[in-house]
Structure formats: C-alpha cells, structure tokens
Amino acid sequence: MTEDPSKIDGDGAATSPAKRQKLSDPRRQPPPSKIFASFRTIGLVSPTSVPFTSLPLGKTTFQITTSVGRCLHTYDLRRNLNLVFITRPQTPAIITATVAWKERVLAAWGNGHGGKIGVWVFQRGKQNGQLEIPVGLDESIKELIVFGSWIVGRCSTRIEVWKSATYEHYTTITPTASHGSSAASTLSGGICNMPTFLNKILVGKEDGGVDIWNVSTGKLVYTIFSPNLVPGAVTSLQPTPALSLVAVARTDGSITIHDIRTDTAVVELKRRSASTNNITSISFRTDGHGAGEDGQLPGIMATAGPDDGDVTFWDLNNGGRVVGVLHSAHDPPSSTHGGISGGISKIEFLPGQDVMVTSGMDNALKSWIFDANSLSAVPRILHSRSGHGAPVTKLAFMPTSSEDADATGKWILSAGRDQSLWGWSIRKDGQSSELSQGHIRKKAKKLGLLGKNLELDSSISLDDLKAPEITCFACSLNRDGGMGAAPSAGGIWTNVANKKGVMDTSDNGLTGWESIVTGHRGDKYARTWFWGRKRAGRWVFETGDGTEVTSVAVSSCGTFAVVASAGGSISMFNLQSGILRQRFPAPLNPAQAKKLKLQQTSEEPSGDVPRFGPGEGKHRKAVTGLMVDRLNRTVISCGLDGKIKFWDFHTGRLRDEIDWSSTTAITGAQYYRSSALVALSCDDLAIRIIDIETKKLVRELWGCLGQISDFTFSNDGRWIIAASMDS
C-alpha cells in the first residue's frame, strides 16, 4: 500500500492534511435563544397608520382586520371585537397596505429603498398565495383595492395592476407630469373605483387633480382639476352612494363632492375652525337614516384625519352642513413624552348598518352605534379594543391571592408613557382592560376642553387630566374585593369616603379594599387602585419630605402600603383606612427625645447600647427599592447611597444595615419571598443577591455590559433574568 504524496513532507515524514480556516459571515443572523421561546404578543390592536379593512360574512357579522407590524389581527364584530385570527407566517418586512376580499386578506409589505417588496394573500390566518412582483419595483405599496378581475396597488409614482384570478402581474401605469408642474406625477393619496364604471380607477395627485385611468388598456381617460386657485394635494377619495359622484378631500381642509360625468362640483364643504386639519378618511352612511331634521333621511358623511381624534358628521342635503362632532373618538397626537402617537387612521360605516368602525394610531379599534330614536347625530360607543398608546415602561406578573392559586401567571400589569395602567390576560384577549382613572372625558367637557376652547388653546391637553406617568407599582391581592369591592363615595384619590369628611371603612372589612399602589413621575403622591373593579382607588399617600415617589411596596397580607421618596423618607399607610401608620425611622416623641439627650450627656452608658438609636438611619439619597417580609416583621430598603437597611416593621427603628457606599450605588431591587432572597442591581453593572435572614451577600452576578434597566427572578427562584443597555 503506497502513501499519498500530498501527505509526505520533504523529509519523508507523514503530515496531517491542512485544516480549512473558519470564516464568519457578518450578515448571518445570530441563532435564536436556547433559553427562551416566543409565546405570544399581547397589547397590539392598531398601533400603525395602516388603515383597517372590513369584510361582511353573510348577514350575520363583519370581520375587521388591522395591521400590527408584520402580521394581521382579525376581530369579529358579533363577538364584541374578540380576536379570531392572527396571520402566520409573519411578513419579511412591515406591512404597508391591506384589503379584504372574498374571505381573503391581501397584505402589501416592504418599504422599498432597495429592500424586498411583496403582496401576500391570507385566508383564516394562513398564507395561501402571493402576487407576482414586477422587476424593478422599488417603491412601497401604500394602498390596495380589488374590483372586478383586477387587483390595483398605488405607490408614490406608479400604479401596479394584477389579475385577481391568477395573481399574475398585468401592467404598470406611470402617470406623467403635467406641463409646468413637476409635482403632478406624485400620487399623494387616495385611490378608488366607481360603481358601474368598467375597468376605471380614480387616483389623487399632489397638484390637487384626480386622474381617471383604464386599467385594462393602461391609458389615461380624463383628469379632473381642482376648483381652487391654490389647490392642495389630494388626501382621500371615496365614491358616494349616488352614482358618478365622488368625494375628494385635499390638504387645505376642503371637501368637494364631484360629478365625474359632467366634471362639475356639486357640493363644496369646509369646516370652520381655528386650525385646518387634513382629512384622510371619508365614509358615507348607507342605512338611509341620520340626515334631516328628524334624522330619517339619507345623506350623512363622516370625515376624520390624523391631526386630531375627532370625527365630523355632515348632512349633505341642501348644500351641506356640520350636524355633529364626535370629540376625542381617539386620543389626539401629543408632542409630550417623546411624541405619543394619536389621531384617526380610518373611519367606515358598515354597509347597510347603523354602525361605524374607527381605528386610531393610539392603538385602538372601536365600533359606534347610532340610536334609532335619538335626535343626536353623534353615536355612542358599542365595542372597543385598545392597548398602550405609547411605549411600556414597567410591567410585572400579577401575584395570586391565597384563594385563587389557579390564576398563577394569568395576568400581567403594565404601565406606559401614555399615563395608563393596564391589566393583560395571557389566556383570553377579551379580558384585558385598562384601569379607569375616572370620567376623564366628562371632566374635559365640563372644563371646556372638548369644545371651542380646545381649538383656541392648543396648550390644553386631555393628558393633563390623567395621573402622571407611572414609574413604579406594587400589588397584593389577598385583600382585594374583586368586583364586589366597596366603591368610593367621595370620588377617586380624594382621601374622603363620604360628603361629611369622615372616613367610614366599616364595609371594607367585608368587601375588601385597594390592592395596587403606584408611584408617578415628578409627583409626591402615591395612588391606590382597585384591581377587581379595574378602577382608581380612594387614597393618595404623600411622601414624608414632599419629594417625588421613587419606590412603593405592599405587604403580603395586602393591608399596608410603604412609600419611599427621592429625599430618602419612607412612610407606611393602612390601605383600608388610608391613615399613616409608621415612618422609617420613626420620629421621636418628647419622652424619647429627652431620654436620648440624657444618654448623650451621660458619661457612663447604662446597659447595652443599641447600634442604631431612635430616629437614626434615614437614607441620604433616593430610595430605589422597598420590600416587606412575609411575616410583616421587617421592612427592607435600599438606595442610591449604597446602603441596604433593615427596619423593624412595628417600631420603625433601624435594626441592621449593609453598607456598600464606598464601592457602588444600588439602582433597583427584586424580592423573592419563598426563599427570602433580595436581588440588587448596582451601578457597577453587577447584580448582587443577599439573604435577609443572615443579612449576608450570597451571590455576585456579572455579565451585563451596560446600565441594567430591569431584572426579575424566575418562577422557581433559580434564575435571574436581566435586561441592560448593552447596545
């Protein structure tokens, strides 16, 4: 047997074959986590500007489909807008347009600019096809319509046409610029087809004109020019129930009902207001009611846009007039707190129904109904699905009460920059709800914020009537009364239980009391909430030194709330009566002060001198963590001064202290009651664990490369999961 010459060196000795160098591809995505697996996403209803699309299912119900980024959510109107389908798989990029058609939903995705673009077809939540994408398409598809045998998509400068039977691409229509105008080729918004007009579509342009195209031949049929001397760009197109009439909205706030057969303006409308808001959505009521003096005539039109949360109703009879305004149907956009999204993305009257559906960029989907015997032109709320309208800043799993062990891991409590507090059900989406802060809109109406004052004073906001942004919360359900908890007779957060000013809490012993305490940004008051009744509670607890609340805790029995401040004060209140019960350290009474003075002046100390005297041990900086042990014997606190303090629950005296002030500051704390362990996040990027029984450090965990933003114990107490600003 002969040796391979490639394996023999010059001296005749055998050598091993050379190993290939391992090259890493920087474009390769990192592998998924080996610890965590995606379960589900909660809290998203309509967070994007993509309008919803509706589909009637026979004569029984309608299905409403919204975009939540890379997938679609479908809600059933008859089931109180309960979630019925979530599309899978997710699209490779963000969805930009949707349309429902014959039990299917088409979703266009991709933003162009060199990225991929596609249109997928979903049915009952599953992908069953996709449209052929033409070569060279580098613009995102902003609108989709389906009519006859055609599927039409509008981009910024071009129109794509597909055959609805085979999904194959048919043609591309490229509008040309008008003479003397370089902006005429830009399609600003609005595309629709007219009933009885075969193969024709109407497209709105930047110069205020409307082109009529034949999609079968790809030819321009006619152009409707704006009647205004200084036209605004077209923002919305909607055919009316009357044949050959179309409603055209422009950026100057005008609405024109145009007859495309004769090229004449039938009705010209413009709302009289101090500010001109863009109208991007128009809908017509088709049940034959709502207009006229008695509301029994057809001719109602609704308009809305992204600049505010109002819906305006017009009676088109006798030249047209405003008959009602649904104020704050959705939250308006806000310039505070990093720019909270708001405004209305779409409104639609359901065909032949007295029901209107609206979606907003405040992450809400709502249905409204017009009462048959009501003389009001404004509808009332019928169904609502919503979530946080701004990023979530704090969340935690709800603890279980001693009588409801089956609810472990069922609920999540969250707070966001939109100044709201939500409870989310992991098992059933329809059970999730926001904890009410009272009649915010009724208060706004009394103060004139929903009338003319809102238009005249842009500095007035509905957010000013809400509690400030929540920065910390704590909860215990062992004393929560559920839906039967006693309501407040003196209003919310008033510290008064009845009109006489006497705190009558006799009924609370039978029905329970508040179970959630929250701290708020820039506010010296902590607030209480009823979990069972999903509403604000009776009490506000002021910090001992009048500085901002930085940390809160609730005892495991659910009776006491502990509130700490940026100035280092710690106070304990009774949740049943709202009375202050203790301070840490406890203030000295005259007898204690006299005794302490004698001890300080005495040369010989009498007996054993405790390590910490009465009134000593207050934190010198902000308190960042609070905990109460299982037996209500010890209160544990930590702060930016680098100290962990152990207080006597009943006397308020400092028992012991761990001092890390020379090495680090403590930015947060988490308590695991079952094993009596406390995890502390420090500004040196370490997480340290102490045992509150022995008061010793038991673990130091390193690994975070940036500031630790949050962390928590696993359910069995064996893991700590931390999030940090490593990027």
Secondary structure, DSSP 4 states (H G I P E B T S, - for coil): -PPPGGGB-TTS-B-PPPPPPP---TTSPPPPPSS-------S-SS-SSSPPEEEEETTTEEEEEEE-SSSEEEEETTTTSEEEEE-BSPPSS-EEEEEEETTEEEEEE---TTS--EEEEEETTEEEEEPPPPTT--S---EEEEETTEEEEE-SS-EEEEETTT--EEEEE-PPPPTT-SSTTS--S-EEE-TT-TTEEEEE-TTS-EEEEETTTTEEEEEEPPSSSSPPPEEEEEE-SSTTEEEEEETTSEEEEEETTTTEEEEEEE---SS-----EEEE--SS-SBSSSS-BS-EEEEE-TTSS-EEEEE-GGG-EEEEEETTSSPPP-SSTTT---SEEEEEEPTTSSEEEEEETTTEEEEEE--TT---SS-EEEEEEE--SS-EEEEEEPPPPTT-GGGTTTEEEEEETTS-EEEEESS-GGG-EEPB-S-HHHHHHHTTTTTHHHHH-TT--GGGGSPPPEEEEEE--TTB-GGGSPPPSS-SSSS-SSTTS----TTHHHH-B--EEEEETT-SEEEEEETTTTEEEEEEEE-TTS--EEEEEE-TTSSEEEEEETTS-EEEEETTT--EEEEESPPPPHHHHHHHHHHHH-SS--SPPPSS-TT----SS-EEEEEE-TTS-EEEEEETTSEEEEEETTT--EEEEEE-TTT--EEEEEEEGGGTEEEEEETTS-EEEEETTTTEEEEEE----S-EEEEEE-TTSS-EEEEE---
